[in-house]
Amino acid sequence: MKTKLLIIPFALLTLVAMPSCREKGPGAKIGDKIDDALDQRPAEGIRDAVEDVTNK
């Protein structure tokens, strides 16, 4: 019985916390832009454009 009472709050916490992990924060977005600016591979611009379209 106590096990069920412990599992329920953890399950609810997990369900509430999971959607908040989907979006990147402002720091992560700035970090991505810095990484993109420093990357010297020729096709990286195309890859970034595809990522931007698929992430929206």
BELTAHU-V492148 format. One line per field, one symbol per residue. psi: psi as a letter, one per 20 degrees, with the letter a starting at -180 (. if undefined). burial: + if it has 16 or more other ideal C-beta (glycine too) atoms within 10 Angstrom, else -. Layout:
psi=???
burial=???
This chain:
psi=ghghhhhghhgggghhhghiigqqrhghgggghgghhipjqhjhhgghggghghi.
burial=--------------------------------------------------------
